[in-house]
Amino acid sequence: MGRYEHVPAGKTGDWAFSISHTAAPEGGYSGAADVSFQGKHQCKLVLSSPCLSRQEGDEVLRKRCVDWIEQREGLLGHLGRSAEPEEA
């Protein structure tokens, strides 16, 4: 079974991701993560590697989720600031 993590984002809201696994035909690691923002699905990240254990694969996929969330947070923060009126 997979695992679920909640990532408090601070400025824009709450993020979460869940990691699930499938059997890799040749062994190694095969998994996917679904990332959501305030309960709404945002993306799916997939990782497959014959050289990774389940623990290593989960950690790589977890880091990719956090990196994606941080990148998205930066974009959302930038878009929010660009919509604010400029001070005189």
N, C-alpha and C positions, 0 to 999 in steps of 0.2 A: 504494500500500500504506500501511498505517498505521504507527504507532509505539508503542513500549511504554516505560513508565517505571516504575521501582521507587521507592517512597517509604518510607524507613525511618521508622517511626512512633514508635519509642522505647518508650513505656509499654505499649502493648497488642499490638504485633506489627508485621508488615510488610504494607504496602499496595502495590498495583500498579494501574496502569490502562493500557489500550491504546486508542488512537484509530484509528478507521477512517473512510474516506470513501466516499461514494457520489456519483454524478454528479447534480448539481442540474439539473433540466430547464431552468430559466431562467438558468443561470449562478449565480455566487455560491458560497456554501459550504453543504455538507450533510455532516455527520459525526456520529459517535456514539462514546462512550467507555464501556468496560466497566470497572468498578472491582471489584477483588477484595481480600480480606483473608485472608492466610495461604493463598492459593490457592483460596479459595472466593468465587464471584461474589456481590457485594453489591448492585450497582445498575447501571443503564444510563442515561447522560446523553446527550441528543440536542440538536443545535444545527443550525438551518437558517436561513440569511439570504442574501438576494439582494445584500446590500451588503458582504459580507466576502470577502476573498481567502482562499485556502487557508491561508496563513501566519497571517493575523489570526484566522481561525476556529479553527485549531489552538490558538493561544495563549488565546483565550477559553475554549475547551473544557478546556484544561489547567488554567486558573485555577479553573474550576468544579469540576473533579475535586479539586484541592487543597483548595478551600473545603469541599466535601462531606466529604472525609476528615477535615479539621480539626474540623468540626462533629461528625462521628461519634466521633472521638477524645475530644472533650469529653464526649459522652454516655456513652461506654464508661468513661471515667475517673470520671465522677460515679456511675455505677451500681456500679463496683467499690468506691468509697469508702463508698457507702451500705450495702454488704453487710458492711463491716468492723465488728467489735464496738467500741463506744465505750469509751474509757479512763475509769476512775473518778478 
